Amino acid sequence: MNIGLEKCNYYSEVFKANKLFKNISQESINKLLRVSTAELLPKNSSHINEDRVLYKFHIIISGKLKIYNVNSENNRQFILFILKENDVFDTISLLDGNNHHMYYETLEATEVLSIPVFKMRQWMKENPEFNSALQIYFTNQMRILESHTIDLALENVPTLLARLLMRHLNTSTNKIEFINNLSHDELAGLIGTTRAVLNRHIQDFKEMGILKVSRKNIEIIDLEGLKKQAKS
């Protein structure tokens, strides 16, 4: 087993907690683990690229990774997704077999299991329950991307910023989670703007008494004011 026998039980439990594998038998999970390779990628690693995802399918065990594209002339980036534990990639290349021109970078130390695509496809034929779960997962991603695209086309930056914060707000603490440790460049990339423009609107929200901002930490002071900016 590529991942080593000592971690087999650990990964097996991780799979059981993943909605994609909830209806998969232990025998089938073990079979998939036997063709999987575990990797620990350091923070800010770009080791995974478009050529690699054409031949390997990845399951995130822990950590955080962004999928993005970038304009090489001005170095401006647009982030499509930030993936975390139990997420998988690249679903598009897995399904259609074509190259998917995107960039991948870890935002923190990230552990992944990689599986050769041809073996993953063979395993999927033997486990149609996974195909149904993957279809739901992929559809949810496309709905998120659809909503995001519409917002980018129709809304201004303050509204986009407010909606981004609302999506990641823990209402019990008024703290922003999941994206709270991202750089302002990355936050800007999530709403299709630049760091300078983002900083200006964060400052506006601070002056309006909506936000309290410290080093890579954003706290909501006026939730109703944020909802008004988000038009929700």
PEKA-V538211 format. One record per backbone hydrogen bond with DSSP energy under -0.5 kcal/mol. CO is the residue of the C=O (numbers start at 0). NH is the residue of the N-H. If there is no record, write none. Layout:
# PEKA-V538211
{{CO;NH} {CO;NH}}
This chain:
# PEKA-V538211
{{0;3} {3;6} {4;7} {4;8} {6;10} {7;11} {8;12} {9;13} {10;14} {11;15} {12;16} {14;17} {16;18} {17;20} {18;21} {20;23} {24;28} {25;29} {26;30} {27;31} {28;32} {29;33} {30;34} {31;34} {32;35} {33;1} {34;115} {36;113} {38;40} {38;111} {40;109} {41;44} {44;105} {47;103} {48;52} {49;53} {50;54} {51;54} {51;55} {54;116} {56;114} {57;88} {58;60} {58;112} {59;85} {61;110} {62;84} {63;106} {63;107} {64;82} {65;104} {66;79} {66;80} {67;102} {68;77} {69;71} {70;74} {70;75} {75;70} {77;68} {77;79} {80;66} {80;82} {82;64} {83;86} {86;59} {88;57} {89;93} {90;94} {91;95} {92;96} {98;100} {99;101} {102;67} {104;65} {105;43} {109;40} {110;60} {110;61} {111;38} {111;113} {112;58} {113;36} {114;56} {115;118} {115;119} {116;120} {117;121} {118;122} {119;123} {120;124} {121;125} {122;126} {123;126} {126;129} {126;130} {127;131} {128;132} {129;133} {130;134} {131;135} {132;136} {133;137} {134;138} {135;139} {136;140} {137;141} {138;142} {139;143} {140;144} {141;145} {142;146} {143;147} {144;148} {145;149} {146;150} {147;151} {148;152} {149;153} {150;154} {155;159} {156;160} {157;161} {158;162} {159;163} {160;164} {161;165} {162;166} {163;167} {164;167} {165;168} {167;176} {168;170} {169;172} {169;173} {169;174} {173;219} {174;169} {176;178} {178;181} {182;186} {183;187} {184;188} {185;189} {186;190} {187;190} {187;192} {188;78} {193;197} {194;198} {195;199} {196;200} {197;201} {198;202} {199;203} {200;204} {201;205} {202;206} {203;207} {204;209} {204;210} {205;208} {209;220} {209;221} {211;218} {213;216} {216;213} {217;175} {218;211} {218;220} {220;222} {221;225} {222;226} {223;227} {224;228} {225;229} {226;230} {226;231} {227;230}}
